[in-house]
Amino acid sequence: MKFDVNEIEFDLDDFEEYKLTFDEEIALRDMALGIYEADDEDDLIEIITDGAGYCIKSIDYDILSK
């Protein structure tokens, strides 16, 4: 399946000792936006989490193809 991630929020609360600046948070979000190929929503979340290094708090996407 192809997913177009158009909004995402990461759970950054558990990383107080590595607090990101506002610009770093925006860069992290921007890096995660875009089109992904994944088996299902769980696979999509795993791909993004592994790439970003942070858990996802919320995600909004469109399914482009199955």
PDB file with SEQRES, HELIX, SHEET and CRYST1 records, atoms N, CA, C and O in Angstrom:
SEQRES   1 A   66  MET LYS PHE ASP VAL ASN GLU ILE GLU PHE ASP LEU ASP          
SEQRES   2 A   66  ASP PHE GLU GLU TYR LYS LEU THR PHE ASP GLU GLU ILE          
SEQRES   3 A   66  ALA LEU ARG ASP MET ALA LEU GLY ILE TYR GLU ALA ASP          
SEQRES   4 A   66  ASP GLU ASP ASP LEU ILE GLU ILE ILE THR ASP GLY ALA          
SEQRES   5 A   66  GLY TYR CYS ILE LYS SER ILE ASP TYR ASP ILE LEU SER          
SEQRES   6 A   66  LYS                                                          
HELIX    1 AA1 GLU A   16  TYR A   18  5                                   3    
HELIX    2 AA2 PHE A   22  ALA A   32  1                                  11    
HELIX    3 AA3 GLU A   41  ALA A   52  1                                  12    
SHEET    1 AA1 3 GLY A  34  GLU A  37  0                                        
SHEET    2 AA1 3 LYS A   2  PHE A  10 -1                                        
SHEET    3 AA1 3 ILE A  56  SER A  65 -1                                        
CRYST1    1.000    1.000    1.000  90.00  90.00  90.00 P 1           1          
ATOM      1  N   MET A   1       0.839  -1.177   0.000  1.00  0.00           N  
ATOM      2  CA  MET A   1       0.000   0.000   0.000  1.00  0.00           C  
ATOM      3  C   MET A   1       0.883   1.239   0.000  1.00  0.00           C  
ATOM      4  O   MET A   1       2.001   1.225   0.515  1.00  0.00           O  
ATOM      5  N   LYS A   2       0.365   2.299  -0.582  1.00  0.00           N  
ATOM      6  CA  LYS A   2       1.068   3.589  -0.546  1.00  0.00           C  
ATOM      7  C   LYS A   2       0.282   4.554   0.327  1.00  0.00           C  
ATOM      8  O   LYS A   2      -0.935   4.694   0.200  1.00  0.00           O  
ATOM      9  N   PHE A   3       1.013   5.215   1.218  1.00  0.00           N  
ATOM     10  CA  PHE A   3       0.439   6.168   2.163  1.00  0.00           C  
ATOM     11  C   PHE A   3       1.079   7.531   1.938  1.00  0.00           C  
ATOM     12  O   PHE A   3       2.285   7.634   1.714  1.00  0.00           O  
ATOM     13  N   ASP A   4       0.260   8.573   2.001  1.00  0.00           N  
ATOM     14  CA  ASP A   4       0.762   9.950   1.949  1.00  0.00           C  
ATOM     15  C   ASP A   4       0.560  10.558   3.334  1.00  0.00           C  
ATOM     16  O   ASP A   4      -0.553  10.944   3.692  1.00  0.00           O  
ATOM     17  N   VAL A   5       1.627  10.642   4.100  1.00  0.00           N  
ATOM     18  CA  VAL A   5       1.568  11.201   5.452  1.00  0.00           C  
ATOM     19  C   VAL A   5       1.583  12.719   5.328  1.00  0.00           C  
ATOM     20  O   VAL A   5       2.555  13.303   4.850  1.00  0.00           O  
ATOM     21  N   ASN A   6       0.479  13.360   5.769  1.00  0.00           N  
ATOM     22  CA  ASN A   6       0.388  14.813   5.614  1.00  0.00           C  
ATOM     23  C   ASN A   6       0.437  15.568   6.937  1.00  0.00           C  
ATOM     24  O   ASN A   6       0.515  16.796   6.945  1.00  0.00           O  
ATOM     25  N   GLU A   7       0.390  14.847   8.057  1.00  0.00           N  
ATOM     26  CA  GLU A   7       0.577  15.482   9.362  1.00  0.00           C  
ATOM     27  C   GLU A   7       1.013  14.417  10.350  1.00  0.00           C  
ATOM     28  O   GLU A   7       0.519  13.290  10.327  1.00  0.00           O  
ATOM     29  N   ILE A   8       1.941  14.785  11.214  1.00  0.00           N  
ATOM     30  CA  ILE A   8       2.449  13.839  12.201  1.00  0.00           C  
ATOM     31  C   ILE A   8       2.929  14.602  13.425  1.00  0.00           C  
ATOM     32  O   ILE A   8       3.459  15.708  13.321  1.00  0.00           O  
ATOM     33  N   GLU A   9       2.734  13.990  14.586  1.00  0.00           N  
ATOM     34  CA  GLU A   9       3.239  14.559  15.832  1.00  0.00           C  
ATOM     35  C   GLU A   9       3.955  13.436  16.579  1.00  0.00           C  
ATOM     36  O   GLU A   9       3.409  12.349  16.764  1.00  0.00           O  
ATOM     37  N   PHE A  10       5.164  13.715  16.996  1.00  0.00           N  
ATOM     38  CA  PHE A  10       5.957  12.728  17.728  1.00  0.00           C  
ATOM     39  C   PHE A  10       5.803  12.932  19.227  1.00  0.00           C  
ATOM     40  O   PHE A  10       5.569  14.048  19.691  1.00  0.00           O  
ATOM     41  N   ASP A  11       5.936  11.856  19.975  1.00  0.00           N  
ATOM     42  CA  ASP A  11       5.887  11.902  21.433  1.00  0.00           C  
ATOM     43  C   ASP A  11       7.291  12.221  21.935  1.00  0.00           C  
ATOM     44  O   ASP A  11       8.137  11.334  22.047  1.00  0.00           O  
ATOM     45  N   LEU A  12       7.525  13.477  22.230  1.00  0.00           N  
ATOM     46  CA  LEU A  12       8.848  13.935  22.646  1.00  0.00           C  
ATOM     47  C   LEU A  12       8.949  14.133  24.153  1.00  0.00           C  
ATOM     48  O   LEU A  12       9.997  14.543  24.651  1.00  0.00           O  
ATOM     49  N   ASP A  13       7.875  13.848  24.885  1.00  0.00           N  
ATOM     50  CA  ASP A  13       7.831  14.094  26.326  1.00  0.00           C  
ATOM     51  C   ASP A  13       8.793  13.224  27.114  1.00  0.00           C  
ATOM     52  O   ASP A  13       9.266  13.643  28.171  1.00  0.00           O  
ATOM     53  N   ASP A  14       9.097  12.026  26.632  1.00  0.00           N  
ATOM     54  CA  ASP A  14       9.970  11.106  27.360  1.00  0.00           C  
ATOM     55  C   ASP A  14      11.450  11.421  27.186  1.00  0.00           C  
ATOM     56  O   ASP A  14      12.301  10.728  27.743  1.00  0.00           O  
ATOM     57  N   PHE A  15      11.758  12.446  26.429  1.00  0.00           N  
ATOM     58  CA  PHE A  15      13.155  12.743  26.101  1.00  0.00           C  
ATOM     59  C   PHE A  15      13.556  14.130  26.594  1.00  0.00           C  
ATOM     60  O   PHE A  15      14.178  14.899  25.862  1.00  0.00           O  
ATOM     61  N   GLU A  16      13.199  14.443  27.827  1.00  0.00           N  
ATOM     62  CA  GLU A  16      13.496  15.764  28.385  1.00  0.00           C  
ATOM     63  C   GLU A  16      14.998  16.053  28.391  1.00  0.00           C  
ATOM     64  O   GLU A  16      15.411  17.188  28.157  1.00  0.00           O  
ATOM     65  N   GLU A  17      15.814  15.030  28.659  1.00  0.00           N  
ATOM     66  CA  GLU A  17      17.262  15.266  28.709  1.00  0.00           C  
ATOM     67  C   GLU A  17      17.837  15.553  27.327  1.00  0.00           C  
ATOM     68  O   GLU A  17      18.938  16.088  27.205  1.00  0.00           O  
ATOM     69  N   TYR A  18      17.079  15.192  26.279  1.00  0.00           N  
ATOM     70  CA  TYR A  18      17.506  15.467  24.900  1.00  0.00           C  
ATOM     71  C   TYR A  18      16.512  16.406  24.239  1.00  0.00           C  
ATOM     72  O   TYR A  18      16.151  16.215  23.078  1.00  0.00           O  
ATOM     73  N   LYS A  19      16.073  17.405  24.963  1.00  0.00           N  
ATOM     74  CA  LYS A  19      15.035  18.314  24.496  1.00  0.00           C  
ATOM     75  C   LYS A  19      15.418  18.930  23.156  1.00  0.00           C  
ATOM     76  O   LYS A  19      16.483  19.529  23.007  1.00  0.00           O  
ATOM     77  N   LEU A  20      14.520  18.766  22.182  1.00  0.00           N  
ATOM     78  CA  LEU A  20      14.748  19.338  20.858  1.00  0.00           C  
ATOM     79  C   LEU A  20      14.336  20.802  20.843  1.00  0.00           C  
ATOM     80  O   LEU A  20      13.404  21.201  21.541  1.00  0.00           O  
ATOM     81  N   THR A  21      15.029  21.590  20.053  1.00  0.00           N  
ATOM     82  CA  THR A  21      14.615  22.971  19.845  1.00  0.00           C  
ATOM     83  C   THR A  21      13.384  22.964  18.944  1.00  0.00           C  
ATOM     84  O   THR A  21      13.058  21.942  18.339  1.00  0.00           O  
ATOM     85  N   PHE A  22      12.716  24.077  18.858  1.00  0.00           N  
ATOM     86  CA  PHE A  22      11.545  24.195  17.996  1.00  0.00           C  
ATOM     87  C   PHE A  22      11.921  23.881  16.549  1.00  0.00           C  
ATOM     88  O   PHE A  22      11.195  23.166  15.857  1.00  0.00           O  
ATOM     89  N   ASP A  23      13.040  24.408  16.098  1.00  0.00           N  
ATOM     90  CA  ASP A  23      13.488  24.154  14.722  1.00  0.00           C  
ATOM     91  C   ASP A  23      13.780  22.670  14.484  1.00  0.00           C  
ATOM     92  O   ASP A  23      13.487  22.144  13.410  1.00  0.00           O  
ATOM     93  N   GLU A  24      14.355  21.997  15.483  1.00  0.00           N  
ATOM     94  CA  GLU A  24      14.623  20.562  15.359  1.00  0.00           C  
ATOM     95  C   GLU A  24      13.324  19.757  15.305  1.00  0.00           C  
ATOM     96  O   GLU A  24      13.224  18.785  14.556  1.00  0.00           O  
ATOM     97  N   GLU A  25      12.333  20.161  16.097  1.00  0.00           N  
ATOM     98  CA  GLU A  25      11.030  19.492  16.061  1.00  0.00           C  
ATOM     99  C   GLU A  25      10.374  19.646  14.690  1.00  0.00           C  
ATOM    100  O   GLU A  25       9.806  18.690  14.161  1.00  0.00           O  
ATOM    101  N   ILE A  26      10.451  20.832  14.123  1.00  0.00           N  
ATOM    102  CA  ILE A  26       9.883  21.080  12.792  1.00  0.00           C  
ATOM    103  C   ILE A  26      10.625  20.253  11.746  1.00  0.00           C  
ATOM    104  O   ILE A  26       9.997  19.666  10.865  1.00  0.00           O  
ATOM    105  N   ALA A  27      11.945  20.200  11.833  1.00  0.00           N  
ATOM    106  CA  ALA A  27      12.738  19.417  10.881  1.00  0.00           C  
ATOM    107  C   ALA A  27      12.407  17.928  10.989  1.00  0.00           C  
ATOM    108  O   ALA A  27      12.327  17.241   9.970  1.00  0.00           O  
ATOM    109  N   LEU A  28      12.215  17.425  12.201  1.00  0.00           N  
ATOM    110  CA  LEU A  28      11.843  16.032  12.417  1.00  0.00           C  
ATOM    111  C   LEU A  28      10.485  15.749  11.783  1.00  0.00           C  
ATOM    112  O   LEU A  28      10.314  14.747  11.088  1.00  0.00           O  
ATOM    113  N   ARG A  29       9.529  16.629  12.021  1.00  0.00           N  
ATOM    114  CA  ARG A  29       8.196  16.464  11.435  1.00  0.00           C  
ATOM    115  C   ARG A  29       8.273  16.503   9.914  1.00  0.00           C  
ATOM    116  O   ARG A  29       7.701  15.647   9.239  1.00  0.00           O  
ATOM    117  N   ASP A  30       8.972  17.481   9.380  1.00  0.00           N  
ATOM    118  CA  ASP A  30       9.072  17.621   7.924  1.00  0.00           C  
ATOM    119  C   ASP A  30       9.740  16.411   7.285  1.00  0.00           C  
ATOM    120  O   ASP A  30       9.366  15.998   6.187  1.00  0.00           O  
ATOM    121  N   MET A  31      10.732  15.841   7.975  1.00  0.00           N  
ATOM    122  CA  MET A  31      11.415  14.654   7.469  1.00  0.00           C  
ATOM    123  C   MET A  31      10.457  13.472   7.346  1.00  0.00           C  
ATOM    124  O   MET A  31      10.587  12.649   6.440  1.00  0.00           O  
ATOM    125  N   ALA A  32       9.496  13.395   8.261  1.00  0.00           N  
ATOM    126  CA  ALA A  32       8.581  12.251   8.308  1.00  0.00           C  
ATOM    127  C   ALA A  32       7.391  12.383   7.359  1.00  0.00           C  
ATOM    128  O   ALA A  32       6.713  11.396   7.076  1.00  0.00           O  
ATOM    129  N   LEU A  33       7.135  13.583   6.871  1.00  0.00           N  
ATOM    130  CA  LEU A  33       6.013  13.771   5.949  1.00  0.00           C  
ATOM    131  C   LEU A  33       6.372  13.233   4.580  1.00  0.00           C  
ATOM    132  O   LEU A  33       7.540  13.237   4.189  1.00  0.00           O  
ATOM    133  N   GLY A  34       5.365  12.769   3.847  1.00  0.00           N  
ATOM    134  CA  GLY A  34       5.617  12.305   2.491  1.00  0.00           C  
ATOM    135  C   GLY A  34       4.978  10.968   2.202  1.00  0.00           C  
ATOM    136  O   GLY A  34       4.115  10.498   2.943  1.00  0.00           O  
ATOM    137  N   ILE A  35       5.410  10.368   1.127  1.00  0.00           N  
ATOM    138  CA  ILE A  35       4.812   9.124   0.642  1.00  0.00           C  
ATOM    139  C   ILE A  35       5.662   7.932   1.073  1.00  0.00           C  
ATOM    140  O   ILE A  35       6.885   7.934   0.933  1.00  0.00           O  
ATOM    141  N   TYR A  36       4.985   6.923   1.598  1.00  0.00           N  
ATOM    142  CA  TYR A  36       5.619   5.690   2.070  1.00  0.00           C  
ATOM    143  C   TYR A  36       4.916   4.495   1.452  1.00  0.00           C  
ATOM    144  O   TYR A  36       3.725   4.544   1.146  1.00  0.00           O  
ATOM    145  N   GLU A  37       5.666   3.432   1.278  1.00  0.00           N  
ATOM    146  CA  GLU A  37       5.087   2.166   0.884  1.00  0.00           C  
ATOM    147  C   GLU A  37       5.199   1.232   2.085  1.00  0.00           C  
ATOM    148  O   GLU A  37       6.290   0.999   2.604  1.00  0.00           O  
ATOM    149  N   ALA A  38       4.052   0.699   2.522  1.00  0.00           N  
ATOM    150  CA  ALA A  38       4.008  -0.170   3.697  1.00  0.00           C  
ATOM    151  C   ALA A  38       2.886  -1.185   3.524  1.00  0.00           C  
ATOM    152  O   ALA A  38       1.975  -0.996   2.719  1.00  0.00           O  
ATOM    153  N   ASP A  39       2.970  -2.262   4.294  1.00  0.00           N  
ATOM    154  CA  ASP A  39       1.963  -3.317   4.208  1.00  0.00           C  
ATOM    155  C   ASP A  39       0.617  -2.883   4.775  1.00  0.00           C  
ATOM    156  O   ASP A  39      -0.435  -3.235   4.241  1.00  0.00           O  
ATOM    157  N   ASP A  40       0.661  -2.109   5.870  1.00  0.00           N  
ATOM    158  CA  ASP A  40      -0.551  -1.639   6.533  1.00  0.00           C  
ATOM    159  C   ASP A  40      -0.176  -0.481   7.456  1.00  0.00           C  
ATOM    160  O   ASP A  40       0.972  -0.037   7.465  1.00  0.00           O  
ATOM    161  N   GLU A  41      -1.145   0.007   8.233  1.00  0.00           N  
ATOM    162  CA  GLU A  41      -0.888   1.155   9.106  1.00  0.00           C  
ATOM    163  C   GLU A  41       0.182   0.831  10.152  1.00  0.00           C  
ATOM    164  O   GLU A  41       1.039   1.668  10.437  1.00  0.00           O  
ATOM    165  N   ASP A  42       0.139  -0.355  10.715  1.00  0.00           N  
ATOM    166  CA  ASP A  42       1.143  -0.734  11.716  1.00  0.00           C  
ATOM    167  C   ASP A  42       2.553  -0.722  11.122  1.00  0.00           C  
ATOM    168  O   ASP A  42       3.499  -0.266  11.765  1.00  0.00           O  
ATOM    169  N   ASP A  43       2.684  -1.216   9.914  1.00  0.00           N  
ATOM    170  CA  ASP A  43       3.974  -1.215   9.231  1.00  0.00           C  
ATOM    171  C   ASP A  43       4.424   0.216   8.943  1.00  0.00           C  
ATOM    172  O   ASP A  43       5.602   0.538   9.098  1.00  0.00           O  
ATOM    173  N   LEU A  44       3.503   1.065   8.532  1.00  0.00           N  
ATOM    174  CA  LEU A  44       3.810   2.478   8.286  1.00  0.00           C  
ATOM    175  C   LEU A  44       4.363   3.133   9.550  1.00  0.00           C  
ATOM    176  O   LEU A  44       5.387   3.815   9.503  1.00  0.00           O  
ATOM    177  N   ILE A  45       3.692   2.927  10.666  1.00  0.00           N  
ATOM    178  CA  ILE A  45       4.119   3.517  11.935  1.00  0.00           C  
ATOM    179  C   ILE A  45       5.498   2.996  12.336  1.00  0.00           C  
ATOM    180  O   ILE A  45       6.333   3.757  12.825  1.00  0.00           O  
ATOM    181  N   GLU A  46       5.733   1.714  12.133  1.00  0.00           N  
ATOM    182  CA  GLU A  46       7.038   1.132  12.456  1.00  0.00           C  
ATOM    183  C   GLU A  46       8.148   1.723  11.588  1.00  0.00           C  
ATOM    184  O   GLU A  46       9.236   2.014  12.085  1.00  0.00           O  
ATOM    185  N   ILE A  47       7.881   1.901  10.306  1.00  0.00           N  
ATOM    186  CA  ILE A  47       8.868   2.479   9.389  1.00  0.00           C  
ATOM    187  C   ILE A  47       9.242   3.896   9.826  1.00  0.00           C  
ATOM    188  O   ILE A  47      10.421   4.245   9.888  1.00  0.00           O  
ATOM    189  N   ILE A  48       8.232   4.702  10.125  1.00  0.00           N  
ATOM    190  CA  ILE A  48       8.490   6.095  10.509  1.00  0.00           C  
ATOM    191  C   ILE A  48       9.181   6.162  11.866  1.00  0.00           C  
ATOM    192  O   ILE A  48      10.126   6.932  12.040  1.00  0.00           O  
ATOM    193  N   THR A  49       8.722   5.367  12.825  1.00  0.00           N  
ATOM    194  CA  THR A  49       9.329   5.356  14.158  1.00  0.00           C  
ATOM    195  C   THR A  49      10.792   4.936  14.097  1.00  0.00           C  
ATOM    196  O   THR A  49      11.645   5.545  14.744  1.00  0.00           O  
ATOM    197  N   ASP A  50      11.080   3.906  13.328  1.00  0.00           N  
ATOM    198  CA  ASP A  50      12.472   3.455  13.191  1.00  0.00           C  
ATOM    199  C   ASP A  50      13.346   4.539  12.561  1.00  0.00           C  
ATOM    200  O   ASP A  50      14.484   4.743  12.985  1.00  0.00           O  
ATOM    201  N   GLY A  51      12.823   5.230  11.561  1.00  0.00           N  
ATOM    202  CA  GLY A  51      13.598   6.264  10.877  1.00  0.00           C  
ATOM    203  C   GLY A  51      13.810   7.511  11.713  1.00  0.00           C  
ATOM    204  O   GLY A  51      14.872   8.131  11.663  1.00  0.00           O  
ATOM    205  N   ALA A  52      12.788   7.878  12.489  1.00  0.00           N  
ATOM    206  CA  ALA A  52      12.859   9.108  13.276  1.00  0.00           C  
ATOM    207  C   ALA A  52      13.515   8.904  14.638  1.00  0.00           C  
ATOM    208  O   ALA A  52      14.150   9.812  15.172  1.00  0.00           O  
ATOM    209  N   GLY A  53      13.357   7.718  15.186  1.00  0.00           N  
ATOM    210  CA  GLY A  53      13.893   7.464  16.515  1.00  0.00           C  
ATOM    211  C   GLY A  53      12.968   7.911  17.634  1.00  0.00           C  
ATOM    212  O   GLY A  53      13.366   7.907  18.799  1.00  0.00           O  
ATOM    213  N   TYR A  54      11.753   8.291  17.306  1.00  0.00           N  
ATOM    214  CA  TYR A  54      10.763   8.727  18.286  1.00  0.00           C  
ATOM    215  C   TYR A  54       9.430   8.051  17.988  1.00  0.00           C  
ATOM    216  O   TYR A  54       9.109   7.770  16.834  1.00  0.00           O  
ATOM    217  N   CYS A  55       8.656   7.794  19.045  1.00  0.00           N  
ATOM    218  CA  CYS A  55       7.321   7.227  18.873  1.00  0.00           C  
ATOM    219  C   CYS A  55       6.371   8.297  18.328  1.00  0.00           C  
ATOM    220  O   CYS A  55       6.578   9.496  18.519  1.00  0.00           O  
ATOM    221  N   ILE A  56       5.339   7.833  17.656  1.00  0.00           N  
ATOM    222  CA  ILE A  56       4.356   8.737  17.061  1.00  0.00           C  
ATOM    223  C   ILE A  56       3.205   8.941  18.038  1.00  0.00           C  
ATOM    224  O   ILE A  56       2.640   7.982  18.564  1.00  0.00           O  
ATOM    225  N   LYS A  57       2.866  10.208  18.272  1.00  0.00           N  
ATOM    226  CA  LYS A  57       1.726  10.547  19.125  1.00  0.00           C  
ATOM    227  C   LYS A  57       0.444  10.579  18.300  1.00  0.00           C  
ATOM    228  O   LYS A  57      -0.591  10.078  18.740  1.00  0.00           O  
ATOM    229  N   SER A  58       0.507  11.166  17.104  1.00  0.00           N  
ATOM    230  CA  SER A  58      -0.644  11.191  16.206  1.00  0.00           C  
ATOM    231  C   SER A  58      -0.148  11.265  14.766  1.00  0.00           C  
ATOM    232  O   SER A  58       0.927  11.791  14.481  1.00  0.00           O  
ATOM    233  N   ILE A  59      -0.969  10.721  13.871  1.00  0.00           N  
ATOM    234  CA  ILE A  59      -0.593  10.690  12.465  1.00  0.00           C  
ATOM    235  C   ILE A  59      -1.854  10.833  11.616  1.00  0.00           C  
ATOM    236  O   ILE A  59      -2.909  10.294  11.951  1.00  0.00           O  
ATOM    237  N   ASP A  60      -1.729  11.561  10.523  1.00  0.00           N  
ATOM    238  CA  ASP A  60      -2.823  11.716   9.576  1.00  0.00           C  
ATOM    239  C   ASP A  60      -2.250  11.416   8.186  1.00  0.00           C  
ATOM    240  O   ASP A  60      -1.218  11.963   7.795  1.00  0.00           O  
ATOM    241  N   TYR A  61      -2.923  10.556   7.465  1.00  0.00           N  
ATOM    242  CA  TYR A  61      -2.436  10.160   6.146  1.00  0.00           C  
ATOM    243  C   TYR A  61      -3.604   9.829   5.233  1.00  0.00           C  
ATOM    244  O   TYR A  61      -4.728   9.602   5.683  1.00  0.00           O  
ATOM    245  N   ASP A  62      -3.308   9.807   3.941  1.00  0.00           N  
ATOM    246  CA  ASP A  62      -4.247   9.358   2.927  1.00  0.00           C  
ATOM    247  C   ASP A  62      -3.675   8.085   2.322  1.00  0.00           C  
ATOM    248  O   ASP A  62      -2.462   7.954   2.159  1.00  0.00           O  
ATOM    249  N   ILE A  63      -4.551   7.156   1.992  1.00  0.00           N  
ATOM    250  CA  ILE A  63      -4.132   5.949   1.291  1.00  0.00           C  
ATOM    251  C   ILE A  63      -4.192   6.231  -0.198  1.00  0.00           C  
ATOM    252  O   ILE A  63      -5.253   6.558  -0.730  1.00  0.00           O  
ATOM    253  N   LEU A  64      -3.058   6.106  -0.872  1.00  0.00           N  
ATOM    254  CA  LEU A  64      -2.973   6.407  -2.289  1.00  0.00           C  
ATOM    255  C   LEU A  64      -3.299   5.188  -3.156  1.00  0.00           C  
ATOM    256  O   LEU A  64      -3.904   5.320  -4.220  1.00  0.00           O  
ATOM    257  N   SER A  65      -2.898   4.014  -2.697  1.00  0.00           N  
ATOM    258  CA  SER A  65      -3.202   2.770  -3.441  1.00  0.00           C  
ATOM    259  C   SER A  65      -3.082   1.586  -2.504  1.00  0.00           C  
ATOM    260  O   SER A  65      -2.364   1.621  -1.506  1.00  0.00           O  
ATOM    261  N   LYS A  66      -3.797   0.550  -2.850  1.00  0.00           N  
ATOM    262  CA  LYS A  66      -3.754  -0.683  -2.038  1.00  0.00           C  
ATOM    263  C   LYS A  66      -2.990  -1.753  -2.742  1.00  0.00           C  
ATOM    264  O   LYS A  66      -2.847  -2.857  -2.216  1.00  0.00           O  
TER     265      LYS A  66                                                      
END                                                                             
